[in-house]
Amino acid sequence: MRAGDLIESGRVASGSNSSGGTLAGRYAAALYAQADDTRALDATVDEMQALGRLIDQSPEFRRLLDSPLIDVTQARTAAVAVLRQEGFSELVQNFVGVVANNRRLGALRSIVAGFAELVASKRGVVVAKVVSAHPLSDVQREQLRARMIEAGYGTVNIEDSVDPSLLGGLVVRIGARLYDTSLKSRLQRLQYAMKGAA
């Protein structure tokens, strides 16, 4: 069965064991294959990035995705209507419709992230998830990318977010590797060291 048939039939969640076998990975792999089959991959990559931004920036849309109280049919209709209004392609609308039919709208953000990771992997791009206490400037982002390239990571795509509780410094995750230089982490290590010395 082709990936497009999986999307149309709504059987993505029980589909082939691709992209690590995670739920987000299976959906991402099905969408990637369908977009590739229909020669719409670049456009779909852009649309999925836009979908991630829409989820992140619209509390109303997030509530729709996360609410367990909304009927599946109503949730699908509302989600697809929002995407149609925002100008998303029929491919992405159909895909989100299948996600809704399978009662997985709450996982849509992680599916979007899984799709971005799959695209990066296919294109030989390393995704670095960077959390900082304050928003990174363009200069800081480029300096960080340059350091990673020097460290042998090749082409690097930085996904940054802000967590004020870090106080300062950065937390960088690249695949399974975690680099924590945050002030919060340093203070915790100091606290543990002081307890051990007491």
C-alpha positions in Angstrom: 0.0 0.0 0.0 1.4 3.4 -0.9 1.8 6.2 1.7 -0.9 8.2 0.0 -3.3 5.3 0.4 -2.3 5.2 4.1 -3.1 8.9 4.5 -6.4 8.6 2.6 -7.5 5.5 4.5 -6.5 6.9 7.9 -4.3 3.9 8.7 -1.1 5.9 9.3 -0.9 5.0 13.0 -0.7 1.3 12.3 1.4 1.7 9.2 5.0 0.7 8.5 7.5 0.8 11.2 9.5 3.7 9.8 11.3 6.7 11.3 12.1 4.9 14.5 8.6 3.4 14.9 7.2 6.3 17.0 3.7 7.5 16.4 5.0 10.9 15.2 7.6 9.1 13.0 5.0 7.0 11.3 2.8 10.0 10.5 5.8 12.0 9.4 7.1 9.2 7.1 3.6 8.7 5.5 3.3 12.5 4.8 6.9 12.6 3.5 6.3 9.8 1.1 3.0 11.2 -0.1 4.5 14.7 -0.7 7.5 13.1 -2.5 5.2 10.9 -4.7 3.2 14.0 -5.7 6.3 16.1 -6.3 5.1 18.5 -3.6 7.9 17.9 -1.0 9.4 21.4 -0.9 6.0 23.1 -0.6 4.9 20.6 2.1 8.1 21.2 4.1 7.3 25.0 4.0 3.7 24.3 5.0 4.5 22.1 7.9 6.9 24.8 9.2 4.0 27.2 8.9 1.7 24.7 10.7 4.2 24.5 13.6 4.2 28.3 13.8 0.4 28.4 13.7 0.2 25.9 16.6 2.8 27.7 18.6 1.3 31.2 18.1 -2.5 30.5 18.3 -3.8 29.5 21.7 -7.3 29.0 20.2 -6.0 26.5 17.7 -4.0 24.7 20.4 -7.1 24.4 22.5 -9.0 22.9 19.6 -6.1 20.4 19.1 -5.8 19.5 22.8 -9.4 19.3 23.9 -10.6 15.8 24.6 -14.2 17.1 24.9 -14.7 18.0 21.2 -16.3 15.4 19.0 -13.9 13.9 16.5 -16.0 15.0 13.5 -16.4 18.5 14.8 -12.6 18.7 15.6 -11.7 17.5 12.2 -14.1 19.9 10.5 -12.9 22.9 12.6 -9.2 22.1 12.1 -9.5 21.6 8.4 -11.5 24.8 8.1 -8.7 26.8 9.9 -6.1 25.3 7.5 -8.3 26.1 4.5 -8.7 29.7 5.7 -4.9 30.0 6.2 -4.3 28.8 2.6 -2.8 25.3 3.3 -2.8 22.8 0.5 -5.3 20.0 0.1 -2.5 17.5 0.9 -1.9 19.0 4.3 -5.6 19.5 5.0 -6.2 15.8 4.2 -3.3 14.8 6.4 -4.6 16.8 9.4 -8.0 15.3 8.7 -6.6 11.8 9.0 -4.8 12.8 12.2 -8.1 14.0 13.6 -10.0 10.9 12.5 -7.4 8.8 14.4 -8.0 10.9 17.5 -4.4 12.2 17.4 -4.8 16.0 17.1 -3.2 16.4 20.5 0.0 14.9 19.0 -0.1 17.2 15.9 2.7 19.4 17.2 5.0 16.5 17.8 4.1 15.1 14.4 5.1 18.4 12.8 8.4 18.2 14.7 8.9 14.6 13.6 8.4 15.6 10.0 11.0 18.4 10.4 13.5 15.9 11.8 12.8 13.4 9.0 13.3 16.1 6.4 16.5 17.2 8.0 17.8 13.6 8.2 17.0 12.9 4.6 18.8 16.1 3.6 21.8 15.5 5.8 21.0 18.4 8.1 21.6 18.1 11.9 18.8 19.6 14.0 20.1 21.4 17.2 17.3 22.2 19.7 18.6 25.1 21.7 16.9 26.5 24.8 18.1 29.8 26.2 17.0 32.1 29.0 16.5 35.0 26.5 15.8 35.0 22.8 18.9 34.5 20.7 20.0 37.3 18.4 20.8 36.5 14.7 24.5 37.0 15.5 24.4 34.6 18.5 22.5 32.0 16.3 25.1 32.2 13.6 28.0 32.0 16.1 26.4 28.9 17.6 25.9 27.4 14.2 29.6 28.1 13.4 30.8 26.4 16.6 28.7 23.3 15.8 30.1 23.1 12.3 33.6 23.5 13.8 32.8 20.5 16.0 32.1 18.4 13.0 28.3 18.6 12.8 28.1 19.7 9.1 25.0 21.5 8.1 23.1 22.6 11.2 19.5 23.7 11.6 18.9 25.5 14.9 15.4 25.3 16.5 15.5 27.7 19.4 13.1 28.3 22.2 13.1 30.4 25.4 12.9 29.2 29.1 13.5 32.1 31.5 14.0 29.6 34.4 17.4 28.8 33.0 18.6 32.2 34.2 21.4 32.3 31.7 23.5 30.1 29.3 22.1 27.4 27.0 20.8 23.9 26.8 21.6 22.3 23.4 20.2 18.9 22.3 21.6 17.3 19.2 20.1 13.9 18.7 20.8 11.9 21.9 23.5 14.4 23.1 22.7 17.0 25.6 25.0 20.0 26.4 23.8 22.0 29.4 25.7 25.2 30.2 22.7 26.9 31.8 23.2 29.0 35.0 20.3 27.0 36.6 22.2 23.8 36.0 25.5 25.2 37.3 23.7 26.5 40.5 22.2 23.0 41.0 25.6 21.4 40.7 27.1 23.9 43.2 24.2 23.2 45.6 24.8 19.4 45.4 28.5 19.9 45.9 27.9 22.1 49.0 25.6 19.5 50.4 28.2 16.8 49.9 30.9 18.9 51.6 28.7 19.6 54.7 
